[in-house]
Amino acid sequence: MKSSPKSQRSISSLLCVAFGHDYIITRKVTNHINEYRCSHCGREVAENDTGHLEILTQKLKNTNSALATFFQKKNRKVSA
Ligand SMILES: [Zn+2]
């Protein structure tokens, strides 16, 4: 059995499988949509419009950027 740096990474992935991901918020998109990154394995997810977590793809990042801009504008209008 050889050990490599790769096997260390899979150990933290195993922790995630066993105990769940340790997500930290990386960006607040709207009041109920955030982007998260797992501090163990680096997996990135975001809430979609139904409130479920999905893998944060580049396409979803772009969508969230547009959404965040729209939300900030809308929010500014309401508070003004
Ligand atoms: Zn993880």
PDB file of the backbone (N, CA, C, O) and the ligand in Angstrom, with CONECT records:
HET     ZN  A 101       1
ATOM      1  N   MET A   1       0.838  -1.202   0.000  1.00  0.00           N
ATOM      2  CA  MET A   1       0.000   0.000   0.000  1.00  0.00           C
ATOM      3  C   MET A   1       0.874   1.254   0.000  1.00  0.00           C
ATOM      4  O   MET A   1       1.637   1.480   0.939  1.00  0.00           O
ATOM      5  N   LYS A   2       0.764   2.060  -1.044  1.00  0.00           N
ATOM      6  CA  LYS A   2       1.508   3.318  -1.093  1.00  0.00           C
ATOM      7  C   LYS A   2       0.591   4.460  -0.658  1.00  0.00           C
ATOM      8  O   LYS A   2      -0.602   4.468  -0.961  1.00  0.00           O
ATOM      9  N   SER A   3       1.166   5.410   0.049  1.00  0.00           N
ATOM     10  CA  SER A   3       0.370   6.583   0.388  1.00  0.00           C
ATOM     11  C   SER A   3       0.863   7.771  -0.426  1.00  0.00           C
ATOM     12  O   SER A   3       2.058   7.894  -0.693  1.00  0.00           O
ATOM     13  N   SER A   4      -0.037   8.624  -0.812  1.00  0.00           N
ATOM     14  CA  SER A   4       0.293   9.798  -1.612  1.00  0.00           C
ATOM     15  C   SER A   4      -0.492  10.985  -1.092  1.00  0.00           C
ATOM     16  O   SER A   4      -1.455  10.800  -0.347  1.00  0.00           O
ATOM     17  N   PRO A   5      -0.107  12.216  -1.466  1.00  0.00           N
ATOM     18  CA  PRO A   5      -0.881  13.403  -1.038  1.00  0.00           C
ATOM     19  C   PRO A   5      -2.356  13.293  -1.412  1.00  0.00           C
ATOM     20  O   PRO A   5      -3.228  13.821  -0.722  1.00  0.00           O
ATOM     21  N   LYS A   6      -2.623  12.583  -2.536  1.00  0.00           N
ATOM     22  CA  LYS A   6      -4.004  12.444  -2.977  1.00  0.00           C
ATOM     23  C   LYS A   6      -4.857  11.708  -1.947  1.00  0.00           C
ATOM     24  O   LYS A   6      -6.028  12.034  -1.751  1.00  0.00           O
ATOM     25  N   SER A   7      -4.251  10.695  -1.281  1.00  0.00           N
ATOM     26  CA  SER A   7      -5.034   9.910  -0.327  1.00  0.00           C
ATOM     27  C   SER A   7      -5.402  10.746   0.893  1.00  0.00           C
ATOM     28  O   SER A   7      -6.418  10.487   1.538  1.00  0.00           O
ATOM     29  N   GLN A   8      -4.574  11.759   1.219  1.00  0.00           N
ATOM     30  CA  GLN A   8      -4.917  12.651   2.327  1.00  0.00           C
ATOM     31  C   GLN A   8      -6.167  13.455   2.008  1.00  0.00           C
ATOM     32  O   GLN A   8      -7.043  13.655   2.849  1.00  0.00           O
ATOM     33  N   ARG A   9      -6.217  13.912   0.743  1.00  0.00           N
ATOM     34  CA  ARG A   9      -7.379  14.690   0.349  1.00  0.00           C
ATOM     35  C   ARG A   9      -8.640  13.818   0.428  1.00  0.00           C
ATOM     36  O   ARG A   9      -9.702  14.288   0.835  1.00  0.00           O
ATOM     37  N   SER A  10      -8.512  12.558   0.040  1.00  0.00           N
ATOM     38  CA  SER A  10      -9.699  11.711   0.070  1.00  0.00           C
ATOM     39  C   SER A  10     -10.119  11.397   1.496  1.00  0.00           C
ATOM     40  O   SER A  10     -11.281  11.073   1.745  1.00  0.00           O
ATOM     41  N   ILE A  11      -9.172  11.490   2.447  1.00  0.00           N
ATOM     42  CA  ILE A  11      -9.556  11.306   3.846  1.00  0.00           C
ATOM     43  C   ILE A  11     -10.497  12.417   4.295  1.00  0.00           C
ATOM     44  O   ILE A  11     -11.498  12.157   4.963  1.00  0.00           O
ATOM     45  N   SER A  12     -10.170  13.671   3.922  1.00  0.00           N
ATOM     46  CA  SER A  12     -11.075  14.753   4.314  1.00  0.00           C
ATOM     47  C   SER A  12     -12.401  14.651   3.567  1.00  0.00           C
ATOM     48  O   SER A  12     -13.440  15.057   4.087  1.00  0.00           O
ATOM     49  N   SER A  13     -12.370  14.104   2.337  1.00  0.00           N
ATOM     50  CA  SER A  13     -13.623  13.872   1.633  1.00  0.00           C
ATOM     51  C   SER A  13     -14.443  12.812   2.353  1.00  0.00           C
ATOM     52  O   SER A  13     -15.670  12.893   2.418  1.00  0.00           O
ATOM     53  N   LEU A  14     -13.740  11.804   2.899  1.00  0.00           N
ATOM     54  CA  LEU A  14     -14.431  10.772   3.666  1.00  0.00           C
ATOM     55  C   LEU A  14     -15.086  11.365   4.906  1.00  0.00           C
ATOM     56  O   LEU A  14     -16.194  10.978   5.276  1.00  0.00           O
ATOM     57  N   LEU A  15     -14.391  12.315   5.551  1.00  0.00           N
ATOM     58  CA  LEU A  15     -14.981  13.013   6.693  1.00  0.00           C
ATOM     59  C   LEU A  15     -16.281  13.684   6.280  1.00  0.00           C
ATOM     60  O   LEU A  15     -17.270  13.654   7.013  1.00  0.00           O
ATOM     61  N   CYS A  16     -16.268  14.285   5.109  1.00  0.00           N
ATOM     62  CA  CYS A  16     -17.458  14.961   4.612  1.00  0.00           C
ATOM     63  C   CYS A  16     -18.582  13.957   4.373  1.00  0.00           C
ATOM     64  O   CYS A  16     -19.746  14.223   4.673  1.00  0.00           O
ATOM     65  N   VAL A  17     -18.210  12.792   3.823  1.00  0.00           N
ATOM     66  CA  VAL A  17     -19.215  11.759   3.578  1.00  0.00           C
ATOM     67  C   VAL A  17     -19.793  11.272   4.903  1.00  0.00           C
ATOM     68  O   VAL A  17     -20.997  11.048   5.031  1.00  0.00           O
ATOM     69  N   ALA A  18     -18.899  11.113   5.893  1.00  0.00           N
ATOM     70  CA  ALA A  18     -19.336  10.565   7.179  1.00  0.00           C
ATOM     71  C   ALA A  18     -20.089  11.584   8.024  1.00  0.00           C
ATOM     72  O   ALA A  18     -21.109  11.260   8.633  1.00  0.00           O
ATOM     73  N   PHE A  19     -19.588  12.809   8.062  1.00  0.00           N
ATOM     74  CA  PHE A  19     -20.145  13.796   8.987  1.00  0.00           C
ATOM     75  C   PHE A  19     -20.859  14.953   8.300  1.00  0.00           C
ATOM     76  O   PHE A  19     -21.475  15.788   8.961  1.00  0.00           O
ATOM     77  N   GLY A  20     -20.776  15.000   6.972  1.00  0.00           N
ATOM     78  CA  GLY A  20     -21.385  16.099   6.238  1.00  0.00           C
ATOM     79  C   GLY A  20     -20.363  17.185   5.986  1.00  0.00           C
ATOM     80  O   GLY A  20     -19.358  17.276   6.691  1.00  0.00           O
ATOM     81  N   HIS A  21     -20.613  18.004   4.991  1.00  0.00           N
ATOM     82  CA  HIS A  21     -19.679  19.071   4.647  1.00  0.00           C
ATOM     83  C   HIS A  21     -19.743  20.191   5.679  1.00  0.00           C
ATOM     84  O   HIS A  21     -20.784  20.448   6.282  1.00  0.00           O
ATOM     85  N   ASP A  22     -18.604  20.846   5.865  1.00  0.00           N
ATOM     86  CA  ASP A  22     -18.517  21.970   6.791  1.00  0.00           C
ATOM     87  C   ASP A  22     -18.559  23.255   5.975  1.00  0.00           C
ATOM     88  O   ASP A  22     -17.521  23.857   5.702  1.00  0.00           O
ATOM     89  N   TYR A  23     -19.759  23.671   5.588  1.00  0.00           N
ATOM     90  CA  TYR A  23     -19.902  24.802   4.678  1.00  0.00           C
ATOM     91  C   TYR A  23     -19.748  26.134   5.400  1.00  0.00           C
ATOM     92  O   TYR A  23     -20.313  26.349   6.472  1.00  0.00           O
ATOM     93  N   ILE A  24     -18.970  27.022   4.788  1.00  0.00           N
ATOM     94  CA  ILE A  24     -18.898  28.402   5.246  1.00  0.00           C
ATOM     95  C   ILE A  24     -19.436  29.289   4.135  1.00  0.00           C
ATOM     96  O   ILE A  24     -19.235  28.992   2.957  1.00  0.00           O
ATOM     97  N   ILE A  25     -20.110  30.364   4.488  1.00  0.00           N
ATOM     98  CA  ILE A  25     -20.695  31.251   3.485  1.00  0.00           C
ATOM     99  C   ILE A  25     -19.593  32.042   2.793  1.00  0.00           C
ATOM    100  O   ILE A  25     -18.791  32.703   3.453  1.00  0.00           O
ATOM    101  N   THR A  26     -19.554  31.976   1.477  1.00  0.00           N
ATOM    102  CA  THR A  26     -18.556  32.744   0.732  1.00  0.00           C
ATOM    103  C   THR A  26     -19.173  33.986   0.107  1.00  0.00           C
ATOM    104  O   THR A  26     -18.469  34.962  -0.154  1.00  0.00           O
ATOM    105  N   ARG A  27     -20.486  33.963  -0.136  1.00  0.00           N
ATOM    106  CA  ARG A  27     -21.138  35.141  -0.681  1.00  0.00           C
ATOM    107  C   ARG A  27     -22.624  35.104  -0.363  1.00  0.00           C
ATOM    108  O   ARG A  27     -23.273  34.062  -0.447  1.00  0.00           O
ATOM    109  N   LYS A  28     -23.145  36.268   0.003  1.00  0.00           N
ATOM    110  CA  LYS A  28     -24.567  36.410   0.226  1.00  0.00           C
ATOM    111  C   LYS A  28     -25.176  36.948  -1.060  1.00  0.00           C
ATOM    112  O   LYS A  28     -24.849  38.057  -1.483  1.00  0.00           O
ATOM    113  N   VAL A  29     -26.050  36.181  -1.682  1.00  0.00           N
ATOM    114  CA  VAL A  29     -26.630  36.598  -2.960  1.00  0.00           C
ATOM    115  C   VAL A  29     -27.913  37.377  -2.716  1.00  0.00           C
ATOM    116  O   VAL A  29     -28.054  38.513  -3.168  1.00  0.00           O
ATOM    117  N   THR A  30     -28.847  36.762  -1.999  1.00  0.00           N
ATOM    118  CA  THR A  30     -30.071  37.446  -1.581  1.00  0.00           C
ATOM    119  C   THR A  30     -30.320  37.072  -0.128  1.00  0.00           C
ATOM    120  O   THR A  30     -29.500  36.396   0.493  1.00  0.00           O
ATOM    121  N   ASN A  31     -31.443  37.509   0.410  1.00  0.00           N
ATOM    122  CA  ASN A  31     -31.762  37.185   1.795  1.00  0.00           C
ATOM    123  C   ASN A  31     -31.830  35.682   2.060  1.00  0.00           C
ATOM    124  O   ASN A  31     -31.547  35.228   3.168  1.00  0.00           O
ATOM    125  N   HIS A  32     -32.202  34.923   1.048  1.00  0.00           N
ATOM    126  CA  HIS A  32     -32.348  33.482   1.271  1.00  0.00           C
ATOM    127  C   HIS A  32     -31.501  32.635   0.333  1.00  0.00           C
ATOM    128  O   HIS A  32     -31.667  31.416   0.287  1.00  0.00           O
ATOM    129  N   ILE A  33     -30.594  33.261  -0.416  1.00  0.00           N
ATOM    130  CA  ILE A  33     -29.680  32.491  -1.260  1.00  0.00           C
ATOM    131  C   ILE A  33     -28.243  32.878  -0.933  1.00  0.00           C
ATOM    132  O   ILE A  33     -27.864  34.045  -1.038  1.00  0.00           O
ATOM    133  N   ASN A  34     -27.449  31.889  -0.535  1.00  0.00           N
ATOM    134  CA  ASN A  34     -26.034  32.105  -0.246  1.00  0.00           C
ATOM    135  C   ASN A  34     -25.184  31.135  -1.056  1.00  0.00           C
ATOM    136  O   ASN A  34     -25.663  30.099  -1.518  1.00  0.00           O
ATOM    137  N   GLU A  35     -23.913  31.493  -1.218  1.00  0.00           N
ATOM    138  CA  GLU A  35     -22.949  30.562  -1.783  1.00  0.00           C
ATOM    139  C   GLU A  35     -22.065  30.061  -0.651  1.00  0.00           C
ATOM    140  O   GLU A  35     -21.696  30.826   0.240  1.00  0.00           O
ATOM    141  N   TYR A  36     -21.728  28.789  -0.687  1.00  0.00           N
ATOM    142  CA  TYR A  36     -20.950  28.172   0.379  1.00  0.00           C
ATOM    143  C   TYR A  36     -19.754  27.418  -0.178  1.00  0.00           C
ATOM    144  O   TYR A  36     -19.756  26.968  -1.324  1.00  0.00           O
ATOM    145  N   ARG A  37     -18.724  27.291   0.668  1.00  0.00           N
ATOM    146  CA  ARG A  37     -17.594  26.425   0.329  1.00  0.00           C
ATOM    147  C   ARG A  37     -17.301  25.549   1.540  1.00  0.00           C
ATOM    148  O   ARG A  37     -17.308  26.025   2.675  1.00  0.00           O
ATOM    149  N   CYS A  38     -17.043  24.262   1.291  1.00  0.00           N
ATOM    150  CA  CYS A  38     -16.711  23.339   2.370  1.00  0.00           C
ATOM    151  C   CYS A  38     -15.265  23.566   2.783  1.00  0.00           C
ATOM    152  O   CYS A  38     -14.365  23.536   1.944  1.00  0.00           O
ATOM    153  N   SER A  39     -15.039  23.793   4.080  1.00  0.00           N
ATOM    154  CA  SER A  39     -13.677  24.071   4.553  1.00  0.00           C
ATOM    155  C   SER A  39     -12.817  22.807   4.539  1.00  0.00           C
ATOM    156  O   SER A  39     -11.597  22.902   4.665  1.00  0.00           O
ATOM    157  N   HIS A  40     -13.418  21.634   4.391  1.00  0.00           N
ATOM    158  CA  HIS A  40     -12.648  20.382   4.343  1.00  0.00           C
ATOM    159  C   HIS A  40     -12.216  20.023   2.925  1.00  0.00           C
ATOM    160  O   HIS A  40     -11.030  19.811   2.674  1.00  0.00           O
ATOM    161  N   CYS A  41     -13.165  19.953   2.002  1.00  0.00           N
ATOM    162  CA  CYS A  41     -12.850  19.433   0.668  1.00  0.00           C
ATOM    163  C   CYS A  41     -12.900  20.512  -0.411  1.00  0.00           C
ATOM    164  O   CYS A  41     -12.536  20.247  -1.556  1.00  0.00           O
ATOM    165  N   GLY A  42     -13.349  21.734  -0.068  1.00  0.00           N
ATOM    166  CA  GLY A  42     -13.353  22.821  -1.040  1.00  0.00           C
ATOM    167  C   GLY A  42     -14.534  22.786  -1.997  1.00  0.00           C
ATOM    168  O   GLY A  42     -14.591  23.571  -2.943  1.00  0.00           O
ATOM    169  N   ARG A  43     -15.473  21.884  -1.757  1.00  0.00           N
ATOM    170  CA  ARG A  43     -16.655  21.784  -2.607  1.00  0.00           C
ATOM    171  C   ARG A  43     -17.495  23.059  -2.484  1.00  0.00           C
ATOM    172  O   ARG A  43     -17.729  23.543  -1.377  1.00  0.00           O
ATOM    173  N   GLU A  44     -17.942  23.594  -3.605  1.00  0.00           N
ATOM    174  CA  GLU A  44     -18.729  24.828  -3.592  1.00  0.00           C
ATOM    175  C   GLU A  44     -20.165  24.538  -3.986  1.00  0.00           C
ATOM    176  O   GLU A  44     -20.420  23.855  -4.978  1.00  0.00           O
ATOM    177  N   VAL A  45     -21.093  25.053  -3.216  1.00  0.00           N
ATOM    178  CA  VAL A  45     -22.512  24.863  -3.501  1.00  0.00           C
ATOM    179  C   VAL A  45     -23.236  26.186  -3.302  1.00  0.00           C
ATOM    180  O   VAL A  45     -22.678  27.135  -2.751  1.00  0.00           O
ATOM    181  N   ALA A  46     -24.481  26.238  -3.757  1.00  0.00           N
ATOM    182  CA  ALA A  46     -25.316  27.409  -3.529  1.00  0.00           C
ATOM    183  C   ALA A  46     -26.760  26.946  -3.446  1.00  0.00           C
ATOM    184  O   ALA A  46     -27.133  25.906  -3.990  1.00  0.00           O
ATOM    185  N   GLU A  47     -27.559  27.740  -2.754  1.00  0.00           N
ATOM    186  CA  GLU A  47     -28.978  27.449  -2.732  1.00  0.00           C
ATOM    187  C   GLU A  47     -29.582  27.862  -4.062  1.00  0.00           C
ATOM    188  O   GLU A  47     -29.225  28.907  -4.606  1.00  0.00           O
ATOM    189  N   ASN A  48     -30.476  27.069  -4.584  1.00  0.00           N
ATOM    190  CA  ASN A  48     -31.194  27.494  -5.778  1.00  0.00           C
ATOM    191  C   ASN A  48     -32.529  28.101  -5.357  1.00  0.00           C
ATOM    192  O   ASN A  48     -32.809  28.241  -4.167  1.00  0.00           O
ATOM    193  N   ASP A  49     -33.347  28.459  -6.338  1.00  0.00           N
ATOM    194  CA  ASP A  49     -34.569  29.193  -5.987  1.00  0.00           C
ATOM    195  C   ASP A  49     -35.594  28.332  -5.259  1.00  0.00           C
ATOM    196  O   ASP A  49     -36.583  28.863  -4.751  1.00  0.00           O
ATOM    197  N   THR A  50     -35.389  27.033  -5.194  1.00  0.00           N
ATOM    198  CA  THR A  50     -36.284  26.199  -4.386  1.00  0.00           C
ATOM    199  C   THR A  50     -35.715  25.947  -2.991  1.00  0.00           C
ATOM    200  O   THR A  50     -36.318  25.221  -2.200  1.00  0.00           O
ATOM    201  N   GLY A  51     -34.545  26.549  -2.678  1.00  0.00           N
ATOM    202  CA  GLY A  51     -33.985  26.430  -1.342  1.00  0.00           C
ATOM    203  C   GLY A  51     -33.109  25.211  -1.129  1.00  0.00           C
ATOM    204  O   GLY A  51     -32.635  24.973  -0.018  1.00  0.00           O
ATOM    205  N   HIS A  52     -32.886  24.430  -2.193  1.00  0.00           N
ATOM    206  CA  HIS A  52     -32.017  23.264  -2.081  1.00  0.00           C
ATOM    207  C   HIS A  52     -30.594  23.605  -2.523  1.00  0.00           C
ATOM    208  O   HIS A  52     -30.384  24.464  -3.379  1.00  0.00           O
ATOM    209  N   LEU A  53     -29.623  22.913  -1.923  1.00  0.00           N
ATOM    210  CA  LEU A  53     -28.233  23.141  -2.287  1.00  0.00           C
ATOM    211  C   LEU A  53     -27.919  22.431  -3.592  1.00  0.00           C
ATOM    212  O   LEU A  53     -28.299  21.277  -3.786  1.00  0.00           O
ATOM    213  N   GLU A  54     -27.225  23.124  -4.484  1.00  0.00           N
ATOM    214  CA  GLU A  54     -26.737  22.463  -5.688  1.00  0.00           C
ATOM    215  C   GLU A  54     -25.297  22.889  -5.937  1.00  0.00           C
ATOM    216  O   GLU A  54     -24.843  23.913  -5.427  1.00  0.00           O
ATOM    217  N   ILE A  55     -24.584  22.088  -6.729  1.00  0.00           N
ATOM    218  CA  ILE A  55     -23.176  22.355  -7.025  1.00  0.00           C
ATOM    219  C   ILE A  55     -23.042  23.719  -7.696  1.00  0.00           C
ATOM    220  O   ILE A  55     -23.760  24.046  -8.640  1.00  0.00           O
ATOM    221  N   LEU A  56     -22.098  24.501  -7.176  1.00  0.00           N
ATOM    222  CA  LEU A  56     -21.897  25.851  -7.712  1.00  0.00           C
ATOM    223  C   LEU A  56     -21.058  25.780  -8.986  1.00  0.00           C
ATOM    224  O   LEU A  56     -19.829  25.749  -8.937  1.00  0.00           O
ATOM    225  N   THR A  57     -21.740  25.754 -10.111  1.00  0.00           N
ATOM    226  CA  THR A  57     -21.057  25.748 -11.406  1.00  0.00           C
ATOM    227  C   THR A  57     -20.772  27.181 -11.837  1.00  0.00           C
ATOM    228  O   THR A  57     -21.275  28.131 -11.236  1.00  0.00           O
ATOM    229  N   GLN A  58     -19.968  27.327 -12.874  1.00  0.00           N
ATOM    230  CA  GLN A  58     -19.684  28.671 -13.379  1.00  0.00           C
ATOM    231  C   GLN A  58     -20.970  29.347 -13.839  1.00  0.00           C
ATOM    232  O   GLN A  58     -21.145  30.554 -13.669  1.00  0.00           O
ATOM    233  N   LYS A  59     -21.864  28.559 -14.422  1.00  0.00           N
ATOM    234  CA  LYS A  59     -23.134  29.089 -14.900  1.00  0.00           C
ATOM    235  C   LYS A  59     -23.972  29.621 -13.729  1.00  0.00           C
ATOM    236  O   LYS A  59     -24.588  30.684 -13.815  1.00  0.00           O
ATOM    237  N   LEU A  60     -23.976  28.852 -12.637  1.00  0.00           N
ATOM    238  CA  LEU A  60     -24.739  29.266 -11.461  1.00  0.00           C
ATOM    239  C   LEU A  60     -24.117  30.497 -10.813  1.00  0.00           C
ATOM    240  O   LEU A  60     -24.828  31.375 -10.323  1.00  0.00           O
ATOM    241  N   LYS A  61     -22.769  30.558 -10.813  1.00  0.00           N
ATOM    242  CA  LYS A  61     -22.080  31.744 -10.299  1.00  0.00           C
ATOM    243  C   LYS A  61     -22.515  32.987 -11.061  1.00  0.00           C
ATOM    244  O   LYS A  61     -22.794  34.031 -10.471  1.00  0.00           O
ATOM    245  N   ASN A  62     -22.568  32.854 -12.402  1.00  0.00           N
ATOM    246  CA  ASN A  62     -22.981  33.983 -13.237  1.00  0.00           C
ATOM    247  C   ASN A  62     -24.417  34.386 -12.924  1.00  0.00           C
ATOM    248  O   ASN A  62     -24.735  35.570 -12.821  1.00  0.00           O
ATOM    249  N   THR A  63     -25.278  33.382 -12.775  1.00  0.00           N
ATOM    250  CA  THR A  63     -26.677  33.650 -12.442  1.00  0.00           C
ATOM    251  C   THR A  63     -26.769  34.382 -11.107  1.00  0.00           C
ATOM    252  O   THR A  63     -27.520  35.348 -10.970  1.00  0.00           O
ATOM    253  N   ASN A  64     -25.997  33.914 -10.122  1.00  0.00           N
ATOM    254  CA  ASN A  64     -26.023  34.522  -8.799  1.00  0.00           C
ATOM    255  C   ASN A  64     -25.483  35.950  -8.823  1.00  0.00           C
ATOM    256  O   ASN A  64     -25.980  36.815  -8.101  1.00  0.00           O
ATOM    257  N   SER A  65     -24.471  36.197  -9.649  1.00  0.00           N
ATOM    258  CA  SER A  65     -23.928  37.549  -9.769  1.00  0.00           C
ATOM    259  C   SER A  65     -24.997  38.504 -10.272  1.00  0.00           C
ATOM    260  O   SER A  65     -25.164  39.603  -9.743  1.00  0.00           O
ATOM    261  N   ALA A  66     -25.728  38.070 -11.312  1.00  0.00           N
ATOM    262  CA  ALA A  66     -26.804  38.889 -11.862  1.00  0.00           C
ATOM    263  C   ALA A  66     -27.900  39.075 -10.820  1.00  0.00           C
ATOM    264  O   ALA A  66     -28.448  40.167 -10.667  1.00  0.00           O
ATOM    265  N   LEU A  67     -28.207  38.016 -10.117  1.00  0.00           N
ATOM    266  CA  LEU A  67     -29.249  38.035  -9.094  1.00  0.00           C
ATOM    267  C   LEU A  67     -28.865  38.984  -7.956  1.00  0.00           C
ATOM    268  O   LEU A  67     -29.697  39.753  -7.474  1.00  0.00           O
ATOM    269  N   ALA A  68     -27.596  38.922  -7.530  1.00  0.00           N
ATOM    270  CA  ALA A  68     -27.115  39.772  -6.442  1.00  0.00           C
ATOM    271  C   ALA A  68     -27.200  41.242  -6.829  1.00  0.00           C
ATOM    272  O   ALA A  68     -27.604  42.079  -6.022  1.00  0.00           O
ATOM    273  N   THR A  69     -26.819  41.553  -8.064  1.00  0.00           N
ATOM    274  CA  THR A  69     -26.891  42.934  -8.552  1.00  0.00           C
ATOM    275  C   THR A  69     -28.336  43.416  -8.570  1.00  0.00           C
ATOM    276  O   THR A  69     -28.647  44.518  -8.117  1.00  0.00           O
ATOM    277  N   PHE A  70     -29.211  42.567  -9.102  1.00  0.00           N
ATOM    278  CA  PHE A  70     -30.631  42.881  -9.174  1.00  0.00           C
ATOM    279  C   PHE A  70     -31.206  43.085  -7.776  1.00  0.00           C
ATOM    280  O   PHE A  70     -31.972  44.018  -7.536  1.00  0.00           O
ATOM    281  N   PHE A  71     -30.823  42.197  -6.857  1.00  0.00           N
ATOM    282  CA  PHE A  71     -31.346  42.227  -5.498  1.00  0.00           C
ATOM    283  C   PHE A  71     -30.902  43.485  -4.767  1.00  0.00           C
ATOM    284  O   PHE A  71     -31.683  44.099  -4.039  1.00  0.00           O
ATOM    285  N   GLN A  72     -29.628  43.869  -4.967  1.00  0.00           N
ATOM    286  CA  GLN A  72     -29.114  45.082  -4.316  1.00  0.00           C
ATOM    287  C   GLN A  72     -29.832  46.325  -4.818  1.00  0.00           C
ATOM    288  O   GLN A  72     -30.179  47.215  -4.041  1.00  0.00           O
ATOM    289  N   LYS A  73     -30.053  46.376  -6.142  1.00  0.00           N
ATOM    290  CA  LYS A  73     -30.767  47.511  -6.718  1.00  0.00           C
ATOM    291  C   LYS A  73     -32.176  47.611  -6.159  1.00  0.00           C
ATOM    292  O   LYS A  73     -32.641  48.680  -5.763  1.00  0.00           O
ATOM    293  N   LYS A  74     -32.835  46.470  -6.140  1.00  0.00           N
ATOM    294  CA  LYS A  74     -34.215  46.399  -5.672  1.00  0.00           C
ATOM    295  C   LYS A  74     -34.279  46.803  -4.199  1.00  0.00           C
ATOM    296  O   LYS A  74     -35.170  47.537  -3.772  1.00  0.00           O
ATOM    297  N   ASN A  75     -33.308  46.301  -3.438  1.00  0.00           N
ATOM    298  CA  ASN A  75     -33.251  46.568  -2.015  1.00  0.00           C
ATOM    299  C   ASN A  75     -33.057  48.053  -1.734  1.00  0.00           C
ATOM    300  O   ASN A  75     -33.659  48.623  -0.824  1.00  0.00           O
ATOM    301  N   ARG A  76     -32.187  48.663  -2.555  1.00  0.00           N
ATOM    302  CA  ARG A  76     -31.897  50.088  -2.399  1.00  0.00           C
ATOM    303  C   ARG A  76     -33.177  50.899  -2.649  1.00  0.00           C
ATOM    304  O   ARG A  76     -33.471  51.872  -1.954  1.00  0.00           O
ATOM    305  N   LYS A  77     -33.920  50.459  -3.666  1.00  0.00           N
ATOM    306  CA  LYS A  77     -35.136  51.177  -4.037  1.00  0.00           C
ATOM    307  C   LYS A  77     -36.157  51.125  -2.903  1.00  0.00           C
ATOM    308  O   LYS A  77     -36.825  52.116  -2.606  1.00  0.00           O
ATOM    309  N   VAL A  78     -36.268  49.944  -2.268  1.00  0.00           N
ATOM    310  CA  VAL A  78     -37.239  49.750  -1.201  1.00  0.00           C
ATOM    311  C   VAL A  78     -36.891  50.599   0.017  1.00  0.00           C
ATOM    312  O   VAL A  78     -37.767  51.201   0.637  1.00  0.00           O
ATOM    313  N   SER A  79     -35.575  50.641   0.359  1.00  0.00           N
ATOM    314  CA  SER A  79     -35.180  51.351   1.572  1.00  0.00           C
ATOM    315  C   SER A  79     -35.149  52.867   1.371  1.00  0.00           C
ATOM    316  O   SER A  79     -35.149  53.628   2.338  1.00  0.00           O
ATOM    317  N   ALA A  80     -35.123  53.300   0.097  1.00  0.00           N
ATOM    318  CA  ALA A  80     -35.030  54.737  -0.164  1.00  0.00           C
ATOM    319  C   ALA A  80     -36.381  55.431   0.026  1.00  0.00           C
ATOM    320  O   ALA A  80     -36.482  56.645  -0.153  1.00  0.00           O
TER     321      ALA A  80
HETATM  322 ZN    ZN A 101     -16.698  18.726   2.208  1.00  0.00          ZN2+
END
